Amino acid sequence: MFDLPKSVILEDEALRDGLQIEKTQLSVAEILQFVKGLEAAGMRRIQVGSFVHPKWVPQMANTDAVFQELERTPGVVYTALVLNLKGLERALKCNVSHLSVSISASETHSQKNTHRSLADSMVHIREMISNSVAAGVTTRGGIQSAFGCAYEGAISTDVVCDIARLYDSLGAHEINLADSAGLANPKSIIELVTKVRAAVSPRVTLSLHLHDTRGLGIANMVAGLQAGVTLFDSSLGGLGGCPFIPKAAGNIASEDAVYALQEMGVETGIDWRKLADLAITLEEKLGHSLPGRLAHLPRAA
Amino acid sequence: MFDLPKSVILEDEALRDGLQIEKTQLSVAEILQFVKGLEAAGMRRIQVGSFVHPKWVPQMANTDAVFQELERTPGVVYTALVLNLKGLERALKCNVSHLSVSISASETHSQKNTHRSLADSMVHIREMISNSVAAGVTTRGGIQSAFGCAYEGAISTDVVCDIARLYDSLGAHEINLADSAGLANPKSIIELVTKVRAAVSPRVTLSLHLHDTRGLGIANMVAGLQAGVTLFDSSLGGLGGCPFIPKAAGNIASEDAVYALQEMGVETGIDWRKLADLAITLEEKLGHSLPGRLAHLPRAA
């Protein structure tokens, strides 16, 4: 009834998905300090930024500089988001070895987020994935609003599977199902993961990106584990949201996810206490509190 | 892999477990207003108060008056907590048809909460359960700190089963496993529920009381469902905590629990939107925000 994987990998996205909606812009040195703090806690995959036009997301303007100054630790994957071919070019110049590209499964979310229809997005993403894979970069194809859309409500699981099959056919190494609006529940997680798993090649890794908007983030992670998922996005302190999705909460807090996994006997190699301390440092830097729970409890408890 | 019960019952405990740590004391009329609001949302079991000495918990001083003035709706269970024989006498005078009694599975928590050892508590509870059952009252025996103790850490599942068997032997109708300190996780929920289920008669109903201290409340509810539990405590708005357990969060928010259940196709007969509105009214009354999620989202989302 409750057979969980032995170990999982977390990808911390605080420095991209989290920071992109903050007023405070962190310097290259500050971002690198958090990257090193995440590493010191045992995080082995870190999304460092986004190669997006600085006009749209000024918080990510220094992603190139961050990658140029980053001292890479063997065994740690430093990844970034790219949204177009220009961004991909920049990422390749920075010798990024792992990249995420992403489209939304929702027509309305796609239009609002990128001014492109879903059909156009599916054409546009082809070249990005092909070029990224051809450049030798480990490539993740993300499917936003995979579990429902803040504007449209339910999203067809057939559409999600179509996008997943496209990614697979283009050679993407990983497919990320993103609950951008926090509309997933444990049942829908198990159903969609099972359906997508059956739709794509066994070589493709499935991962989950879970926003905690309705308090179901950790429950959804547990359901993902039960469905065999071993790779989850999380965010230091629970930092995050989405500029285009009203009241979207951040990803599940990394320290809370690690605590929950550890208590269930699932290994992550990460020390949640160190993450909790780092989340407090991040709060101080940003000047407001973050939604994660463990960071705010007495450490002995 | 994911076989859930068709329907569950929620017991809202905001007016007891929630209110008891608040500075604001609600009047009899105000408490009755919330009881009726919970009923109007479809809640079919409501913990109305506690027959405790007003010196210890002044917020509960008017529980007798609340029961005396309460207009009882057929099909709705109005319950209360009693802590000693004097309280039981008061409850019986108020014609309460359903009662909770409770001890802690933790020696230290027991000493701090009641100034009694666990052994003394197990003697003391005998007469309470026997008398309550003999008076024709549906009686719930609660086991606090069943999943771990804020002071002691791990709690022996054998001790929990010993208490459960004692309750069973005394004729208790229901056994409530309480995660008072928010230390349970989905794995420990399934393990303990399975073990206690095997230790007691089939006639006994098992229920879960889940504090959300570490953000695992809803995940633990889902695990409870997977283990076959069909009765959960919750609290309007997530109001609550414990005066004797540092930083204990409240129960899972009723509206969040109803939303999660509904999304998974589990019936509750409750309208989470009405609960969410009532949670906002409760926030206004208490003068501070509550931790529940759904109440604070735009209602269309």
Interface residues (C-beta under 8 A of the other chain):
Chain A: M1 F2 L4 A150 A181 N185 P186 K187 S188 I190 T213 R214 G215 L216 G217 I218 A219 M221 V222 A223 Q226 A227 P246 K247 A249 A253 D256 Y259 A260 E263 M264 G265 G292 R293 L294 H296 L297 P298 A301
Chain B: M1 F2 L4 A150 A181 N185 P186 K187 S188 I190 T213 R214 G215 L216 G217 I218 A219 M221 V222 A223 Q226 A227 P246 K247 A249 A253 D256 Y259 A260 E263 M264 G265 G292 R293 L294 H296 L297 P298 A301
